[in-house]
Amino acid sequence: MSALPQQAPPPEVVAILGEISAERLRADVERLAAFGTRHTLSDPQSDTRGIGAARRWIADRLRAAGDALQVAMDRHAVAPDGRRIFRDVEIVNVVAELPGAMPEARGRRYYVVAHYDSRASDVMNPDAEAPGANDDGSGTALVIELARVLSRHRCDATLVFMATAGEEQGLYGARLHARQARQRGLDIRAVLNNDIVGDPTGPFGRAHPGQVRVFSEGLPPEADPETYARLRRLEASADSPSRQLARFVDHVAAWHALEVRPMLVHRSDRFLRGGDHTAFNEVGYAAVRFCEVEEVYERQHQDPRVENGVQYGDLPQFVDARYLAGVARLNAAVLVHLANAPSVPADARIVAAELAPTTTLRWSRSPEPDVAGYEVVWRETTAPQWQWARDVGDVTEATIELSKDNYFFGVRAYDQDGYRSPVAFPAAGRE
């Protein structure tokens, strides 16, 4: 009855996790830092310094990952904004797509994202040293490594590996890409944003080598008054698509007993900070942020220097490659499960036509041909994670002998290989 599957996870995922290399991650972080600065408004022409050299190197690394990847520069012209963009600039995201192998699933897209731009103490100074090893060389190296490994293993759905620019100037690269994707009607099901994921240490001598924070929004920012009213009626403020995605991350980590586990934080992000996942949330896509548990601010957004015996600056020496590899394995496992699992069951609803001591759920069949069945899951209304599950078979209706008043319920699909979808949180319906 536990919500965690009792059988072993798919062996393909275990094999993939073994291919992730801490040494490659370390080398890529050091190379990114060696560009001196990757400030969005730094020199785009130099072959050795600045954002232009960095993005061309990232594109080359992605192309070298394999012919299966489709690598492109996602270019956007941006005018001065009176805030952090002081001249015309071309903001360029580096994007690599790995098309899905299943026709029925290929349209679904799952992103792993990191920003490759950096900044110094003065966010308006494009020339100052800004190595950005952890913020966000760590995330960028993770994206490159996952592209290298996963390009050898075709999933059912499409994977997208993206390094964005303009994050430090106001989430420009991610916002422009996400808005364009929404306009084009792209079916982006989940975005994993990795931003500051390389240093498990914190202030006061603490360390968290086995955890990474996963931030997720509760109420979607694009919801209209009618949507908010429906969410209030269902008490669904903790069951947004992004929150279900965060629970899915936790579910996968526990199933695989991974070295680095998620610390779920039911907030969209940290106080006074932001990240590229927000750009996708703003237009209605499910997105979460991975971030180390505690941050040492002397190592972020600081000119490299030594003051009173303290080393300031975002330097490679503060990135722990083993920890970063653990975060990369967590991302890889989640991506493979998402992209190989069936779609989240559509039109899930609790039938609330009459008073009854039981709970009846109905849903629409997932479109993939390898769907083997469905599970109803439930949890206490105060519990953060799904606690129990019941396999109901290959059906689109099930009745559980528990009161719908006392628990939150959901439904997920599973396929012939044991991959499970994220949970569909049901609405209330009369039929």
N, C-alpha and C positions, 0 to 999 in steps of 0.2 A: 504493500500500500504506500510505501515511501514514494515521494515524487521523483527521487533519483532512481534511474533504471538499475535493475539488479544484475543485468548481464554486463559483460565487459564492453567498453566503448569500441567503435569501429577500428580495426587494426590499421587501416590506412592512415588515420590521424596520428596514431602513435609513431608510425614510421616517419611521417612528415616532421614531427616535433624533433626527432633525432637528427635531422639535417640542418637545423638552425645552429649557426656558428658564432660563438662569443668573439672569436678572433676576428672574423670578418666585420662584426659590428664595431669592435674597437678600432679597426683600421679605417672604417668609413667615418666614424666620429672624428678621428684625428685628421683625416683628409678634409672634411668639411670645415673644421676649425682653422686649418692651414690657409684657407682663402682670406684670412685676416678679418674681413667683414663680409656679411651677406645682407647688409642693410638694403631694403627695397629700393632706395634711391642711390645706391652706390654704383660704381662704374659698371656698365653693362658690356663694355667692349674688351676689357683686359682678359687675357687668357689665364692669369694667375691670381688675380685679386678681385673681389667684389661679387655681386649677385649674378652677373652674366656668366662668369667663369663657373660659378657654383651650379647654376641650372644646366649648363651644357654638360658638366661632369655628371650630374645626376641623370640626365637623359642618356648619356653614354653607358652609365652603369645599368640602367634599366634595359637598354637595347642588348647589352651583353648577357642579360639574364636568359635570353632565349628567343627564338623566332616566334613563339606562340604569343608573345606580348606585343600589343599594338601601342607604340609610344608616340606621344604628340605633345607639342607645346600649346597650351591653352592660353591664348594671348588676349589681354584686355587693355585698352587705352583709358587712362584715368587722368582727369584734370585736377589742378590744385583744389583742395577742399577747405582751406582756411584753418585746418587743424594740424594733421600730421603729413599731409601731402603738399609740399610747397612748390612743386613744379610739375609739368606734364611728365607722366611716367608710363611705361608699359609694364603692367603686372603680368607675370607669366607663371602659370602653374604647369608643372611637369606631370603628365598623366599617362599611365600605362594600363591598358585594358587586357584582361585575359577572358576571351569569350567563353560562355558556358557551353558545355558539351551536349546538353539536353535541349532540344528545340522548345519544349513546353516550359522550360525554366530559364532559358537564355535571356529573356527580357528583364528578369530580376537582377538587380545590381547591388553588390555589397562592397563598400568602400573601406579602405584603411588609409588614414590621412595623417600628415604631419606638416608643419610649416618649416620651410628651409631658410627663411629670412631671419636675421638676427638684429640686435641693437646694443648700443652701449648705454652709459649713464644718461646721455642726452639723446632722446629718441629722435631728434631732428638732425643729428650729426651723421651723415652717411660715410664719413671718412675715418672716424675713430675706430680703433681696434674693437671688434665685437666678434670674438671667436664662436660664441653660441654653441658650445659643445653639448650642453645638456638641453638648453632652450633654443632651438629644438633640433640640434644635431642628433640627439639620441633618438627622437621620433623619426627623423628623416632616414637615419641608418636602419631603423627597424622596418620602415616601408620598403627600402631597397632590398633588405635581406628577405623579407617575405615575398617580394616579387621574384627573387632568384629561386627560392625554394618552391613556391607554389606554382610557378610557371611550368614545372615538370609534372604537375598533377592536375589534370583537368577536372574541374568540378562541374556539377550540373548547371549552376547559375553563373553569371558573369562576376568576376572580381575586378575591382578597380583600385589601383595603387596610385596615390596622388600626393605630391609635394607642393604645397601652396606657398605663394609669396604674399607680402602685404599684411600678414597677420599682426605684426607689431605696430602697424600704422592704422589698424582698425578692421581687421578680418577681411581685407579687400579681396584677396584671391578666392577664398572660400565662398564669400557672399556672391561674387560675380558668377562663379561656377554654379553654385546652388540655385540661384535665381534663373540662370539660363537653363539648367536642367529641368526646373519646374515648368518653365515656359515651353520646353520641348516635350514635356510629358514623360520624362524618363522615370522608370519604375525603380527608384532607389529605396531599398527596403531597410538598410541599416548602414550607419556610418560609425566607424571606430576611429576616434581622433586621439592620437598619441602625442602629448605635449608635456615635456619635462618628465621623462620616464627612465632616467639613467642613474640616479643617485639615491640609494636607499637610506642614506644617513640623514639625520636631522639635527636641530640645535640641542644643546644640553647633553650631548653624548648619546642620544637615542639613535636607534637604527631599526629599519623595518625591511629586511631582505626578503621576507616572504609575502609581502603585500604590495598592492598598487591600488590607489583610489580609482573608483569608477563613478563619475558624476552623471546623473540623469535628471532631466526635467520631469515634473509632475504634470502640471497643467500646460497644454500646448499654447504658445504665445499667439498663434494665428486664429484661435477659436473665437467664433462669434458669440453673441449673447445666448442664442439658442443652444449652441454646443455646451457652453458653460452651465446652462440650466440642466441639460441632460446629464452632465458629469456630476452635478450636485445631487441629482435624484439618485444616481447610481452609487454615490459616494466613491467615485472612481478617480479621485485626485492622485492616488498612488498607483494608478494602473494605465498610464499613458503608454503608447508604443515605445517610447524611449525607456520608460521604467521597465517594461517587459523585456526590452533588449538587455538592460543591465542585469535583470534576474537570469536571463539566458547565459550571460557571461559567467555568472556565479555557478549556474547549473553545470556548464561545461567544465569549469575548473574543478569542481568537486568530483564530477564523474571521472575525470582523468587523474585526479589527485596530483594536480600540478604543483610545481615548486613555488611559484608565485601565484597567490590567490587574490581575487578582488576584495577590496573593502568598499562595499556599496555605500555611497553617500547620496542621500535623497535631496540633492540640491542640483541646480543646473550647472553651477560652477562655484569657485571660491569667491569670497568677498573681494571687491575692488579689482577683480581679474576677469578675463574672458578667454575664449578659445574658438577654434574653427567649427566645432560641433554646433555652436550656437547659430552659425550661419545656415546650417541645414535645418535645425529646429525651427528657425524663423519662417521657413517656407513649407513646413509640414512634414519633413523627413525625420524618421527616428535616428537619433544620434546620441552618443555618449562620449565622455572624455576620460581617458586614462591619464593619471598623474601620480607621481610618487607621493607617499603618505605625508611626509613633512618636507618643507622647502627651506633651504638655507639661503636667505636673501642676499647675503654678501656675494653669492655666486650667480646671481641673476641680474641682468640689466645694469651691469657695473663695468666701468673701465678697469681693465686688468692693472692691479697695483698691489703694493704691500703697505698697510697702515697699522702701526702699533703691533707689528708682528702677525697681522691677519692678512691672508691672501684673499684679495677680491678678484672677481672676474669669473666668467663662465668658461672654465678651462677643461681640456680633456682629462686631466689628472683627477678630476672629481666625478668622472663617469665610471661606474662599476660595470664592466662588460658582462660579467656573469649575471648580475641582476637584470641588466637590459635584455639579455638572452632569455631570461625567464619571462619577462613581460612580452617579448616577441613570441614565445611559445604559447602564451595565453591568447594573444591576438590570433595566431595561426590556427589554433584549435577552434576558436569561435568562428573564424571565417569559413573554415572547411565544413563545420557543422551547419552553419547558416546556408552555405551555397549548395550543400548536398541534401539537405532536408527538404521535405515538401513545403509548399507555401503555408503560411498561417491560415487556418480555416476561416473562410469568409462568412459574413452574416451570422456570426455566433450570437445566440440570444437565449436568455432564460425565459421559459414560458410562464407568464404571470397572468393567466386568464382566470384563475380561481384560487381560493385558499386550499392549500394542500401541505401535508407534512413532508413531502418529498420535493426534489428539485429536478425539473426536466429541462434539458438543454437541446437545442437544435442548431445546426450549422450547415454550410454548403460544402460539398466535396472539394478537396484540393485538386488542381488540374493535372498534376504530374502522374504519369502512368505507373510509377512504382510505389504509389501509396499503398501501405499494407493495413492501416487502421488508424484509430484515434484513441486518445486518452483524455478522460476528464480529470482535471486537477482541482484541488481546493486548498484553502488555508483559512485559519482563523482571521477575523477581520483586523486584528492587531499584529499579525505576523508579517514580517518583511518579505518572506520567500514562500513559494508554493511548498506545502508540507506533505500532501498525499496525492496519489494518482491511481486511477482505475482504468485498465485497458477495457474498452467497450467494443473493440472489433471494428470491422470495416462498415460502419453505419454512419448516419447523419443525425441520429437522435439517441439520447440516453437519459435514463432516470436514475438518480442517486437517492438513496433513502436517508437523506439529511435535509434539514430545513434550509431553504435559500435565504432565510432571514439571519442565519447564524454564521455563515461562511461566505467568503468570496470564491467563486468558481471560475473555471476557464476550460479551454479545450485546445489540444495540440495534436498535430498529425505526425505519424511516423512512417518510414518507408521500410522496404525489405531488408536494408542493411542496418537498421536500427537508428538511423538519424532521426531526430525529433525537431519539429519546428518550434519557434517561440510560441508562447501561449496567446491565444485569442481571448481577450476579456469581453464577456458577452454584454450586450444591451439587454433591455427588458422588452418582451414582445407579448402580444396576445395569442400568437399562434406560431 
